């Protein structure tokens, strides 16, 4: 199956690399890394990824994966061509997936109107404004659209999708290959679990509010 | 602080992008993405990253992060220049970190002789042959060398290092920013937890044995 991993300037690298590492490891997947224009793409932390294709050259993938960005409001304003590609490519795709604020791009493309979806916790308002029914869950599946919470949640999304596509045994093998037996040092990975002052500081850094 | 994220052909992208996303998000960090030669680097799953610098141009970083590869034996044979750089740069570094089989490169550079370290579960034999005392742990810290288990463990390593460098509060903020509240779909992320047939299949795929 042809999988398009969508790249764009100011994207968050881990949003994409989590599900890529899970999904592209399966022998049935041919990965394509595509942006509005082929060439280098600078992530929000400085890492540069290379888009091997332009989106217009991969119009009908089986699987679409859209990452988010820590600057999602600016990205929404700058992504008309990417959003038009999503709206055109989704109807023929077997699965469309987003990680983190990638779901706000799906919403802008009209894919989430009245549908349950998730996003980074700090972007729930943006996603709701885009017409989705926001769920504060790590992975949300609705029909053939699967969305995840922020950044690291893309690994969980990838494994959930792998289990749907290839069965639990195959997904378990991928999880073991990635040695995904997480041991976070703190129990603070959601705003409900983190100390309120930490949540407030991160929210202010991300949203200015 | 100057952080060098080491790139090389056939590296595993998530090994690097996990700790990068954690560490480069701190305002004190200036990230450098460096390979033996500046330019494109093709990861083992097909994603292309861009090395903005040659290793010789960043000889004395404060922090070194070395990813692994699913083809670690071939990488060990092809990486003489990278290994020489590690041996030269480590003595002046504040911290040297490896993810997954990156520790086998550290060992080849002479950094782990008689020291405790970890690696991807399928590469423990290679790491032991390199002179390290292999620990089947997710993150191992010994002096100023910190090593992690396979692929996804680099996120846990990054957060452990962030806590050492900047305190627990700062590390918690980063963890919340990455929404790192993992929910793996299966409890099979180590060979001890996975069904034996799954472990055997993944080991054979990775090692041919």
Interface residues (C-beta under 8 A of the other chain):
Chain A: X5 X12 X13 X14 X17 X18 X20 X21 X24 X25 X31 X33 X40 X45 X46 X47 X48 X49 X50 X52 X100 X120 X121 X138 X139 X149 X150 X151 X152 X153 X155 X156 X159 X160 X163 X168 X169 X171 X172 X173 X175 X176 X177 X178 X179 X180 X181 X182 X183 X184 X185 X186 X188 X189 X190 X191 X193 X194 X195 X198 X199 X201 X202 X205 X206
Chain B: X5 X12 X13 X14 X17 X18 X20 X21 X24 X25 X31 X33 X40 X45 X46 X47 X48 X49 X50 X52 X70 X100 X120 X121 X138 X139 X149 X150 X151 X152 X153 X155 X156 X159 X160 X163 X168 X169 X171 X172 X173 X175 X176 X177 X178 X179 X180 X181 X182 X183 X184 X185 X186 X188 X189 X190 X191 X193 X194 X195 X198 X199 X201 X202 X205 X206
